[in-house]
């Protein structure tokens, strides 16, 4: 009994070798070598990059990793980071964008304040920094003037780069949110008009809604058509996960064989966030050697832990949307065939497109090479093993 107690104390005190839900450091980063090399080349060559993948596939970690790689060799390149998760209007975008550029231009609050005063004077900028346990940078501006004349903000990075004899890479996450602004096409025209003229600033624009991002950057009629190098992010191959998992277990004195590591990765369809999460749960349960029984138990427990969230999600769907997901879980391929429509109660053939559009918009499903799939592998497992079991 003492040995077991001692083991759990030791495990709790050890630093977990798996990272998820936040940007990973260089030591925790998994593979992505081709994508990293491509981004590094784009960053150093002032080529705009458009990075697209579902949420929690590691876009932010990839961008941060590529930026760190560049910064080790190129000191005259500065990076600005911004995320549009809670940005719902042009005015919010401009403030968010300006704050990111200011933070990228200097690490000294006095210099940042000086730069804001010189380059954003028409907007009456007020800069503040909360230096408490959770530092927070704030930029306040006259938003009416910002909306009326945003030119100084959109040109600020180029002007600062010229003055400092540096280059900027501006990285903006969840960029698809601009499609929800009032007059989004006019807004994109403003961005293109200013950004395409800049020679010292390049942009890395990433988004999690593939169809919206493709509409913005791959539709010929749109202002940002071919604005940058479009990079759809793929899943990390299972063989790379096997090598990674084996090393991380070994680094902490534990063993995991190839077939067991494969089981972890394949159980969650190589989803980066869930591979790390499931691996951590397996690692916690492993005293010396991980096995399939540990993986299966950890997986089942994760599904149950998330069951309330999944139940709420399912309850928010219409009957035909739920029926459609049942067909997807059953691996039905011809979802628009009359027989499938009747069997699964999908309404009419015209309703299928509406269902797909609604579920894609909510990031529940996606379509790749004509095949519909659920984006969350644990939600799929919950639907199959719990929700649809008695239906």
Phi, psi and omega in degrees: 000319179298322181297319179294315179299316180298321180298314182292325175296316180297316180297317181296327182280340180285147176285127180298136183275004183239137185238131177209156177081002176207168181292130183274150175277174185303319183291336181263356186286140185251114171052233182058030183298311180299318180293321178297314180298320180295315180295317179300317179297317178297316181297317183282342181257007180058039176260132178291143181237138177241106185256126186231128172192161176299165178300148174065027173262002174097023179300311183296320178294322178297314180297316180297319180295316178296321179297317178299321179298317179294316185295336178291339184243332186240096182283344181270006175253129178244147181246139176240131184240132181215147177229134185261023185308313183252019180268123186237000183212165177301315182301317178295322178300312183298319179294317179298315181296313181297318179297319180296317180294318178299315179294329178283341185277336182197157176259358182257126184297326179295318180291320178300316179298319179296316179297317179299318180295326183276321186262345182236026188302324183294343183260006181050060185289144173232119184253136177215153179225118175279115185262023179286197181301330180238083185304138180221126178267133180233141175230119176251140180217166174285099188292333177295318178289325177300313181294324183287318183222082182276003188304316183298327179289314182293335180261355188300315182300318179296319181292319178294318179299320179296315181295318185270354182058050178228180172236148178247144164241115181262117183253120183238119179267160182052044185295337182298344181297341179294341180291345179266000179289161168294134180052058184298327180292317177298321178297316179296327176297321178297314180301312182298317183301325181268313187291326183290343180272351187275134181253342182253002180232131172236165188232140172241106186250117184241151181206156184257349178259100189302313184294320179294317179297319179293323176299321182289315191254347183240006177261122189301328183281351184273148184300327183264019177302128180057035178289334182203182180283109182282124183234091174290124183279128180264164175292151176288129182301149184300324180296325177291322177296320180301312179298317181297311183296319179299317181293317182293322175294315182296324180298338180249019175077021179241161185242138171219126182280164182306313186294329179283319176298320177298320181297321178299308184296315184285335179298329181245024174056035177060023177291117188307313181298313184285330175299313180295318181294312180295320179298321179297315180297324176292320180297318178301324185274353186263123176277311179223319182226123178282147179222176184298325180296321178295317180298314182296319178295315180297319180296313180299319180294322178297317179299317180293323179298328183265002188298324180293319176297317181293322179295317178299320179295314180298321180294338181276355183266154176285166181299317181290329177293318177297317179298323178296316179297326177299317179295321179294315179297327178281005178063031175289132183265315182271074187291341182262002180289152184297321180298318180292319180301318180288314183299320185259002177063054184264006177087252181234167179297326179292338181284337182300314181296322178296319179297313180301314182299318181294318182287327175293317180301326180270006177059038176266321177233166169215169181232127179225125183054038177081356183257131178274135177217152176281135186283335180255109183295332178284327174296320178298316180296320179295316178300314185291313189268345183233300189293316184266359187301319184252018181262000000 
